[in-house]
Amino acid sequence: MLLRFLRLGLPVLALLVIASCRQAPIYNVQTASFVNPAANIALDERGRQIKRAGAALGWQMVDESPGVIRATISLRTHRAVAEIRYDQAQFSIRYVDSVNLNYDGSNIHPNYNGWIQRLEQTILAQSGV
């Protein structure tokens, strides 16, 4: 019985452990242009667009300074913090910190990347409104 478990159960257990520790290179938005980058839109309006986008996805959006927003999302036992820098024409999103996302300095759990990609797309959609 023990031999059968070791032969069948151990590989399955190893796969489960490996799957739970998935990591991917961290996704940062270097420079993304707003949908209407040439439009004469004030900096504070761009900030409101970004905050609406983040809030719609469950992010807590806090102004750090003009052109800088700190975005935090908490799901179950996971937390991610990103910094969004922006002007009237473009924005960037950069990793700041995380909890329970297996960040190792360059790689992170793929869920983080999905959250950032959705945030990026929602910001772009808000900028076209």
Residue frames as qw, qx, qy, qz and C-alpha x, y, z in Angstrom:
[[0.000, 0.887, 0.463, 0.000, 0.00, 0.00, 0.00],
 [0.298, -0.812, 0.108, 0.491, 2.78, 2.44, 0.93],
 [0.426, -0.156, 0.604, 0.655, 4.68, 1.60, -2.24],
 [0.239, 0.611, 0.663, 0.359, 1.57, 2.26, -4.34],
 [0.115, -0.941, -0.245, 0.202, 1.07, 5.65, -2.64],
 [0.388, -0.621, 0.330, 0.596, 4.68, 6.62, -3.23],
 [0.384, 0.080, 0.694, 0.604, 4.48, 5.62, -6.87],
 [0.080, 0.643, 0.630, 0.428, 1.12, 7.33, -7.60],
 [0.268, -0.886, -0.366, 0.091, 0.54, 9.88, -4.87],
 [0.507, -0.535, 0.092, 0.670, 3.95, 11.48, -4.62],
 [0.308, 0.150, 0.462, 0.818, 4.08, 12.72, -8.24],
 [0.111, -0.746, -0.542, -0.372, 0.56, 14.15, -7.90],
 [0.460, -0.796, -0.225, 0.323, 1.53, 15.89, -4.67],
 [0.491, -0.276, 0.244, 0.790, 4.66, 17.31, -6.31],
 [0.167, 0.434, 0.537, 0.704, 2.61, 18.70, -9.21],
 [0.270, -0.842, -0.455, -0.107, 0.20, 20.37, -6.79],
 [0.506, -0.660, -0.037, 0.555, 3.06, 22.02, -4.92],
 [0.394, -0.028, 0.404, 0.825, 4.65, 23.23, -8.16],
 [0.028, 0.618, 0.583, 0.527, 1.32, 24.55, -9.49],
 [0.348, -0.855, -0.369, 0.111, 0.67, 26.51, -6.30],
 [0.463, -0.622, 0.127, 0.619, 4.03, 28.29, -6.62],
 [0.568, 0.585, 0.385, 0.431, 3.59, 29.54, -10.20],
 [0.220, -0.717, 0.025, 0.661, 5.47, 32.68, -11.08],
 [0.575, 0.651, 0.329, 0.369, 5.86, 34.90, -14.13],
 [0.397, 0.089, -0.032, 0.913, 8.02, 37.92, -14.93],
 [0.002, 0.619, 0.476, -0.625, 6.44, 40.98, -13.38],
 [0.289, 0.610, 0.520, 0.524, 4.31, 43.08, -15.72],
 [0.146, -0.586, -0.193, 0.773, 4.83, 46.84, -15.49],
 [0.428, 0.806, 0.374, 0.166, 3.23, 49.34, -17.84],
 [0.550, -0.121, 0.064, 0.824, 6.17, 51.44, -19.04],
 [0.115, 0.313, -0.044, -0.942, 4.33, 54.09, -21.06],
 [0.217, 0.487, 0.828, 0.175, 0.76, 53.83, -22.28],
 [0.053, -0.078, -0.172, -0.980, -0.91, 56.64, -24.18],
 [0.375, 0.369, 0.580, -0.622, -4.43, 57.63, -23.20],
 [0.484, 0.511, 0.689, 0.171, -7.12, 57.08, -25.83],
 [0.251, 0.911, 0.216, 0.246, -7.28, 60.85, -26.49],
 [0.666, -0.317, -0.096, 0.669, -3.68, 61.90, -25.75],
 [0.274, 0.267, 0.205, 0.901, -3.94, 65.07, -27.86],
 [0.276, -0.773, -0.486, -0.301, -7.11, 66.20, -26.13],
 [0.076, 0.505, -0.339, 0.790, -6.73, 69.21, -23.87],
 [0.729, -0.522, -0.417, -0.146, -7.59, 67.37, -20.65],
 [0.215, -0.797, 0.386, -0.412, -6.43, 68.73, -17.30],
 [0.299, 0.321, -0.854, 0.282, -4.12, 66.67, -15.11],
 [0.357, -0.069, 0.675, -0.642, -6.72, 66.41, -12.33],
 [0.799, 0.234, -0.019, -0.553, -9.27, 65.04, -14.81],
 [0.628, 0.357, -0.692, -0.028, -6.78, 62.34, -15.87],
 [0.003, -0.232, 0.822, -0.520, -6.37, 61.51, -12.18],
 [0.622, 0.072, 0.385, -0.678, -10.14, 61.16, -11.78],
 [0.791, 0.324, -0.366, -0.368, -10.29, 58.86, -14.82],
 [0.426, 0.329, -0.815, 0.215, -7.56, 56.64, -13.37],
 [0.219, -0.124, 0.724, -0.643, -9.22, 56.54, -9.94],
 [0.752, 0.157, 0.100, -0.633, -12.61, 55.64, -11.46],
 [0.720, 0.344, -0.579, -0.167, -10.99, 52.82, -13.42],
 [0.248, 0.271, -0.840, 0.400, -9.22, 51.42, -10.37],
 [0.419, -0.049, 0.546, -0.724, -12.24, 51.73, -8.09],
 [0.791, 0.195, -0.171, -0.554, -14.38, 49.86, -10.63],
 [0.737, 0.250, -0.627, 0.028, -11.97, 46.91, -10.28],
 [0.802, -0.536, -0.261, 0.042, -11.74, 46.99, -6.48],
 [0.599, 0.185, -0.254, 0.737, -8.48, 48.95, -6.18],
 [0.303, -0.859, -0.254, 0.324, -8.09, 51.58, -3.46],
 [0.528, 0.541, 0.116, 0.644, -6.73, 54.67, -5.19],
 [0.407, -0.812, -0.177, 0.379, -4.92, 57.35, -3.17],
 [0.385, 0.871, -0.095, 0.289, -3.31, 60.55, -4.50],
 [0.769, -0.280, -0.114, 0.563, 0.37, 60.66, -3.52],
 [0.175, -0.524, 0.117, 0.826, 1.19, 63.90, -5.34],
 [0.554, 0.646, -0.023, -0.526, 0.14, 65.60, -8.59],
 [0.593, 0.537, -0.540, -0.261, 0.56, 62.97, -11.31],
 [0.260, 0.241, -0.914, 0.195, 1.08, 60.06, -8.88],
 [0.772, -0.294, 0.001, -0.564, -1.54, 57.64, -7.51],
 [0.077, -0.284, 0.935, -0.199, -0.90, 54.71, -5.17],
 [0.763, -0.033, -0.324, -0.559, -3.16, 51.79, -6.03],
 [0.168, -0.262, 0.898, -0.312, -3.77, 48.91, -3.59],
 [0.761, -0.076, -0.383, -0.518, -5.84, 45.79, -4.08],
 [0.254, -0.288, 0.843, -0.376, -6.54, 43.21, -1.37],
 [0.792, 0.025, -0.379, -0.478, -8.09, 39.85, -2.23],
 [0.917, -0.265, -0.297, 0.030, -8.38, 37.17, 0.43],
 [0.702, -0.599, 0.076, 0.379, -4.86, 36.93, 1.90],
 [0.624, 0.224, 0.274, 0.697, -3.20, 38.64, -1.07],
 [0.003, -0.925, -0.150, 0.350, -2.31, 42.31, -1.43],
 [0.630, 0.265, 0.264, 0.680, -0.64, 44.24, -4.21],
 [0.081, -0.865, -0.107, 0.484, 0.49, 47.85, -4.30],
 [0.600, 0.364, 0.362, 0.614, 1.35, 49.71, -7.49],
 [0.109, -0.610, -0.045, 0.784, 2.31, 53.27, -8.35],
 [0.476, 0.655, 0.510, 0.290, 0.61, 54.98, -11.27],
 [0.218, -0.485, 0.111, 0.840, 2.43, 57.99, -12.72],
 [0.398, 0.629, 0.619, 0.252, 0.62, 60.05, -15.32],
 [0.048, -0.310, 0.071, 0.947, 0.41, 63.30, -17.22],
 [0.546, 0.438, 0.137, -0.701, -2.18, 64.55, -19.71],
 [0.585, 0.480, -0.497, -0.424, -1.00, 62.22, -22.51],
 [0.706, 0.176, -0.686, 0.008, 0.24, 58.97, -20.92],
 [0.668, -0.592, 0.289, -0.347, 0.60, 56.84, -17.81],
 [0.483, 0.330, -0.800, 0.132, 2.75, 54.08, -16.35],
 [0.820, -0.476, 0.022, -0.318, 2.07, 51.45, -13.68],
 [0.393, 0.501, -0.709, 0.302, 4.95, 50.13, -11.56],
 [0.776, -0.345, -0.521, 0.080, 5.07, 47.40, -8.92],
 [0.146, -0.739, 0.366, -0.547, 5.68, 48.70, -5.38],
 [0.217, -0.297, 0.826, -0.426, 4.92, 45.89, -2.92],
 [0.728, -0.110, -0.482, -0.476, 2.90, 42.72, -2.37],
 [0.442, -0.320, 0.724, -0.421, 1.88, 40.16, 0.23],
 [0.667, 0.073, 0.726, -0.151, 1.43, 36.44, -0.51],
 [0.695, 0.673, 0.001, -0.254, 2.15, 36.78, -4.25],
 [0.899, -0.079, 0.261, 0.341, 5.56, 35.04, -4.23],
 [0.343, 0.923, -0.147, 0.092, 7.48, 38.09, -5.45],
 [0.875, -0.250, 0.082, 0.406, 11.20, 37.26, -5.73],
 [0.309, -0.581, 0.240, 0.714, 12.62, 40.48, -7.15],
 [0.133, 0.288, -0.552, -0.771, 11.66, 39.91, -10.78],
 [0.339, -0.196, -0.837, -0.382, 8.90, 37.28, -10.81],
 [0.377, -0.033, 0.460, -0.804, 5.46, 37.23, -9.20],
 [0.410, 0.312, 0.843, -0.156, 2.29, 35.15, -9.14],
 [0.145, 0.240, 0.632, 0.723, 0.56, 35.49, -12.54],
 [0.090, -0.769, -0.631, 0.048, -2.62, 36.81, -10.89],
 [0.237, -0.670, -0.047, 0.702, -0.78, 40.08, -10.21],
 [0.167, -0.136, 0.553, 0.805, -0.04, 40.50, -13.90],
 [0.018, -0.522, -0.781, -0.343, -3.70, 39.88, -14.74],
 [0.187, -0.796, -0.443, 0.368, -4.80, 42.52, -12.22],
 [0.211, -0.553, 0.195, 0.782, -2.38, 45.07, -13.71],
 [0.124, 0.096, 0.711, 0.685, -3.37, 44.27, -17.29],
 [0.071, -0.686, -0.714, -0.121, -7.07, 44.70, -16.41],
 [0.223, -0.766, -0.212, 0.564, -6.27, 47.97, -14.63],
 [0.219, -0.291, 0.444, 0.819, -4.36, 49.20, -17.69],
 [0.037, 0.338, 0.769, 0.542, -7.23, 48.31, -20.05],
 [0.156, -0.769, -0.610, 0.112, -9.84, 49.89, -17.77],
 [0.232, -0.637, 0.006, 0.735, -7.79, 53.11, -17.51],
 [0.138, -0.057, 0.602, 0.785, -7.59, 53.22, -21.30],
 [0.058, -0.559, -0.775, -0.289, -11.35, 52.70, -21.56],
 [0.215, -0.786, -0.414, 0.404, -12.01, 55.47, -19.01],
 [0.249, -0.460, 0.208, 0.826, -9.75, 57.87, -20.90],
 [0.068, 0.166, 0.686, 0.705, -11.92, 57.52, -23.98],
 [0.055, -0.667, -0.731, 0.136, -15.13, 58.50, -22.19]]
